[in-house]
Amino acid sequence: MSEEQGFITRSIHAGEAENTSATPIYQAATVDGAYLRGSNPTFTAFEEKMCTLEGGGRSIATACGMASVTQAVMTLISAGSRIVCHQTTYSWTRRFMAEELPRLGFDVKIIDMRVPSQLDAALEKPADVVYFEPLANPTLDIIDTPTVIRKAHAAGAKVVIDNTFLSPHLFRPMDHGADVVLHSATKYLCGHGDALAGIITTRDPDLGEEIVRTRNTYGGILSPLNAFLLLRGIKTLSIRMDRHVENAGAVADFLESHPRIRRTYYPGLPSTPGHEIARSQWTGYGGMVSFEIAEGTIDRFLDRVRLCRPWVSLGDVGSLVTGDREGQRVRMSVGLEDTDDIIRDLEQALES
Ligand code: PLP
């Protein structure tokens, strides 16, 4: 499937078997004598689809997003390696960076990449990997991707980007020179909350083959059934993302003017730090909104929401909210429901 075809056309057709309306599930341990830890035709189709959507050289499917994070980074480091990571990442990535890699003897420098002097100082010493999420989970920190890539490359580091919160429909880090882009495909790529999966894409196909060897060694492969669900989900990625963006914008506007909300964070709001970066680099502001609620009201809010489910995960068709009951901050994954219904649910949950 050629890169010249449009993104939506490729998301529907790329990688798929040509003689069936849906790529079959190869529920087998071997095909034609090949052992299917190395490659399975169903997850290969998912890899080929993602590779063209990211504009990369090779994609590697994994069991979940954390398998992508760990397998990509472990392939790029060796004894003595230094890693520079943004301070806010998905919590288990943070644990990998702040506890697991140091436990194995690696030097991990955790900084605020939004502060140029911190990045410059961190890159004064040689680094092997620079790691961040352009829209970070859970605080929605917004990172200036092209600037970080330029500085990292000047320092000789490879750049690994977790683009879960945006998806390639809204932002393609490969276009800005990223070396590796990965996702928790469990989220927007799947879209329906029915499969865990991860996907890594490399610019350099040889690096991709090295990661395949890492996957064969570590074993975190994607099940063929989940690959099938991913293939189906991605066909509607673009139309889902556009509606996530539309609904999230309406929710952010509603929250920003609500008296019980102290502060609303959404990349589309000019009051959110990094808004200008998002406006100039992405084609949409995403479906994630975060807000600080008046003191003492978070428990009640989380108990009262009905349509918006108080569950972890994100990127599903249905709206989800999670909150730190000790803190006051709620993270919301705005779903695809009727906008008025989502806002009505938030309104009643915020009532005194
Ligand atoms: N990266 C981000 C940004 C995530 O939000 C998550 C999960 O929430 C992960 C990675 C890990 O993905 P998974 O749960 O599929 O292992």
Boltz pocket constraint, residues with backbone or C-beta under 6 A from the ligand:
constraints:
  - pocket:
      binder: B
      contacts: [[A, 63], [A, 64], [A, 65], [A, 66], [A, 67], [A, 69], [A, 90], [A, 93], [A, 133], [A, 137], [A, 162], [A, 164], [A, 165], [A, 183], [A, 184], [A, 185], [A, 186], [A, 196], [A, 197], [A, 198], [A, 313]]
      max_distance: 6.0
